[in-house]
């Protein structure tokens, strides 16, 4: 089955953080954020796990044409990255399971680097930098403010 081949390749990059079922490979949103933070050497999260998964999926689509269920409105529509429904011909067009995994890994690393400058995330999500971005310095880290 195609998903088993993809999962085997993804394990090389994400290890035990990759969760598998007989028909899916998954990265939980908390792990997406944690892996990205490790790669970006960021200790305080500038975004929440749900946003980290969305950013990862946006980067995969933008840079490699890898369309995930998050962009086509299919279930689960949740925070976790769910890899499923990959037709063999689609996987072949993407370069095979090894290339799929390498591209996802590269997107994760890019996300980690973007976490150091949340303005880049704003541009990724909304297509433009926030007002005043040209004058605001990049932040290495920032505290999340809890809603009261």
LINURFEN-V404852 format. One record per pair of residues at least 24 apart in sequence whose C-alpha atoms are under 10 Angstrom apart, sorted by the first residue. I is the first residue (numbers start at 0). J is the second residue. D is the distance in whole Angstrom. If there is no record, write none. Layout:
i=I j=J d=D
i=I j=J d=D
//
This chain:
i=0 j=85 d=10
i=0 j=86 d=10
i=0 j=87 d=9
i=1 j=83 d=9
i=1 j=84 d=9
i=1 j=85 d=7
i=1 j=86 d=7
i=1 j=87 d=6
i=1 j=90 d=8
i=1 j=95 d=10
i=1 j=96 d=8
i=2 j=82 d=8
i=2 j=83 d=6
i=2 j=84 d=8
i=2 j=85 d=7
i=2 j=86 d=9
i=2 j=87 d=9
i=2 j=90 d=10
i=2 j=96 d=9
i=3 j=83 d=10
i=3 j=96 d=9
i=4 j=95 d=9
i=4 j=96 d=6
i=4 j=97 d=9
i=5 j=82 d=9
i=5 j=83 d=10
i=5 j=85 d=9
i=5 j=90 d=9
i=5 j=95 d=8
i=5 j=96 d=5
i=5 j=97 d=7
i=5 j=98 d=9
i=5 j=99 d=7
i=5 j=100 d=7
i=6 j=82 d=9
i=6 j=96 d=8
i=6 j=97 d=10
i=6 j=100 d=8
i=7 j=96 d=8
i=7 j=97 d=9
i=7 j=100 d=9
i=8 j=95 d=10
i=8 j=96 d=6
i=8 j=97 d=6
i=8 j=98 d=9
i=8 j=99 d=8
i=8 j=100 d=6
i=8 j=101 d=8
i=9 j=96 d=8
i=9 j=97 d=8
i=9 j=98 d=10
i=9 j=99 d=8
i=9 j=100 d=5
i=9 j=101 d=8
i=9 j=103 d=8
i=9 j=104 d=8
i=10 j=100 d=9
i=11 j=97 d=10
i=11 j=100 d=8
i=11 j=101 d=9
i=11 j=104 d=10
i=12 j=100 d=8
i=12 j=101 d=8
i=12 j=103 d=9
i=12 j=104 d=6
i=12 j=105 d=10
i=12 j=107 d=10
i=13 j=100 d=9
i=13 j=104 d=8
i=17 j=80 d=10
i=18 j=81 d=9
i=19 j=81 d=10
i=19 j=82 d=10
i=22 j=82 d=9
i=22 j=83 d=7
i=22 j=84 d=8
i=23 j=81 d=7
i=23 j=82 d=6
i=23 j=83 d=5
i=23 j=84 d=8
i=23 j=85 d=10
i=24 j=80 d=8
i=24 j=81 d=6
i=24 j=82 d=5
i=24 j=83 d=7
i=25 j=79 d=7
i=25 j=80 d=5
i=25 j=81 d=5
i=25 j=82 d=6
i=25 j=83 d=9
i=26 j=52 d=9
i=26 j=78 d=9
i=26 j=79 d=6
i=26 j=80 d=5
i=26 j=81 d=7
i=26 j=82 d=9
i=27 j=52 d=8
i=27 j=77 d=10
i=27 j=78 d=7
i=27 j=79 d=5
i=27 j=80 d=6
i=27 j=81 d=8
i=28 j=52 d=6
i=28 j=53 d=9
i=28 j=77 d=9
i=28 j=78 d=5
i=28 j=79 d=5
i=28 j=80 d=7
i=28 j=81 d=10
i=29 j=78 d=9
i=29 j=79 d=8
i=30 j=79 d=9
i=30 j=80 d=10
i=31 j=55 d=8
i=31 j=78 d=10
i=31 j=79 d=8
i=31 j=80 d=8
i=31 j=107 d=8
i=31 j=110 d=10
i=31 j=111 d=10
i=32 j=107 d=9
i=32 j=110 d=9
i=32 j=111 d=8
i=32 j=114 d=9
i=33 j=111 d=9
i=34 j=107 d=8
i=34 j=108 d=8
i=34 j=110 d=9
i=34 j=111 d=8
i=35 j=104 d=10
i=35 j=106 d=9
i=35 j=107 d=6
i=35 j=108 d=6
i=35 j=109 d=8
i=35 j=110 d=6
i=35 j=111 d=4
i=35 j=112 d=8
i=35 j=113 d=9
i=35 j=114 d=8
i=36 j=107 d=10
i=36 j=108 d=9
i=36 j=110 d=8
i=36 j=111 d=5
i=36 j=112 d=8
i=36 j=113 d=10
i=36 j=114 d=7
i=36 j=115 d=9
i=37 j=108 d=9
i=37 j=111 d=7
i=37 j=112 d=10
i=38 j=107 d=8
i=38 j=108 d=6
i=38 j=109 d=9
i=38 j=110 d=8
i=38 j=111 d=5
i=38 j=112 d=7
i=38 j=114 d=10
i=39 j=107 d=9
i=39 j=108 d=7
i=39 j=109 d=8
i=39 j=110 d=8
i=39 j=111 d=4
i=39 j=112 d=5
i=39 j=113 d=7
i=39 j=114 d=7
i=39 j=115 d=7
i=39 j=139 d=10
i=40 j=111 d=8
i=40 j=112 d=8
i=40 j=114 d=9
i=40 j=115 d=8
i=40 j=139 d=9
i=40 j=140 d=10
i=41 j=111 d=8
i=41 j=112 d=9
i=41 j=113 d=10
i=41 j=114 d=7
i=41 j=115 d=7
i=41 j=139 d=7
i=41 j=140 d=7
i=41 j=141 d=10
i=42 j=114 d=10
i=42 j=115 d=10
i=42 j=139 d=9
i=42 j=140 d=7
i=42 j=141 d=9
i=42 j=142 d=10
i=43 j=114 d=9
i=43 j=115 d=10
i=43 j=139 d=9
i=43 j=140 d=6
i=43 j=141 d=6
i=43 j=142 d=6
i=43 j=143 d=8
i=44 j=114 d=8
i=44 j=115 d=9
i=44 j=117 d=10
i=44 j=140 d=7
i=44 j=141 d=7
i=44 j=142 d=8
i=44 j=143 d=7
i=45 j=113 d=10
i=45 j=114 d=7
i=45 j=115 d=8
i=45 j=116 d=9
i=45 j=117 d=7
i=45 j=120 d=9
i=45 j=138 d=10
i=45 j=139 d=10
i=45 j=140 d=7
i=45 j=141 d=6
i=45 j=142 d=7
i=45 j=143 d=7
i=46 j=114 d=8
i=46 j=117 d=8
i=46 j=120 d=9
i=46 j=141 d=10
i=46 j=142 d=10
i=46 j=143 d=8
i=47 j=78 d=10
i=47 j=143 d=9
i=48 j=78 d=7
i=48 j=79 d=9
i=49 j=77 d=8
i=49 j=78 d=5
i=49 j=79 d=7
i=49 j=80 d=9
i=50 j=78 d=8
i=50 j=120 d=9
i=50 j=124 d=9
i=51 j=78 d=9
i=51 j=79 d=10
i=51 j=80 d=10
i=51 j=107 d=9
i=51 j=110 d=8
i=51 j=111 d=9
i=51 j=114 d=9
i=51 j=120 d=9
i=52 j=77 d=9
i=52 j=78 d=6
i=52 j=79 d=7
i=52 j=80 d=6
i=52 j=81 d=10
i=52 j=107 d=10
i=52 j=110 d=10
i=53 j=77 d=10
i=53 j=78 d=8
i=53 j=79 d=9
i=53 j=80 d=8
i=53 j=123 d=10
i=53 j=124 d=9
i=54 j=106 d=9
i=54 j=107 d=9
i=54 j=109 d=10
i=54 j=110 d=7
i=54 j=113 d=10
i=54 j=120 d=7
i=54 j=121 d=10
i=54 j=123 d=7
i=54 j=124 d=7
i=55 j=80 d=9
i=55 j=103 d=8
i=55 j=104 d=10
i=55 j=105 d=10
i=55 j=106 d=6
i=55 j=107 d=6
i=55 j=108 d=9
i=55 j=109 d=9
i=55 j=110 d=6
i=55 j=111 d=9
i=56 j=80 d=8
i=56 j=103 d=9
i=56 j=106 d=8
i=56 j=107 d=9
i=56 j=110 d=10
i=57 j=106 d=9
i=57 j=110 d=10
i=57 j=123 d=8
i=57 j=124 d=8
i=58 j=102 d=10
i=58 j=103 d=9
i=58 j=105 d=9
i=58 j=106 d=6
i=58 j=107 d=8
i=58 j=109 d=8
i=58 j=110 d=8
i=58 j=123 d=8
i=59 j=99 d=10
i=59 j=102 d=7
i=59 j=103 d=6
i=59 j=104 d=9
i=59 j=105 d=9
i=59 j=106 d=6
i=59 j=107 d=9
i=59 j=109 d=10
i=60 j=103 d=10
i=60 j=106 d=9
i=61 j=106 d=10
i=61 j=123 d=9
i=62 j=102 d=9
i=62 j=103 d=10
i=62 j=105 d=10
i=62 j=106 d=8
i=63 j=93 d=8
i=63 j=99 d=9
i=63 j=102 d=7
i=63 j=103 d=9
i=63 j=105 d=10
i=63 j=106 d=9
i=64 j=93 d=8
i=64 j=102 d=10
i=65 j=89 d=10
i=65 j=90 d=10
i=65 j=93 d=8
i=65 j=99 d=8
i=65 j=102 d=9
i=65 j=103 d=9
i=114 j=138 d=9
i=114 j=139 d=8
i=114 j=140 d=8
i=115 j=139 d=5
i=115 j=140 d=6
i=115 j=141 d=9
i=116 j=140 d=8
i=116 j=141 d=10
i=117 j=141 d=9
//
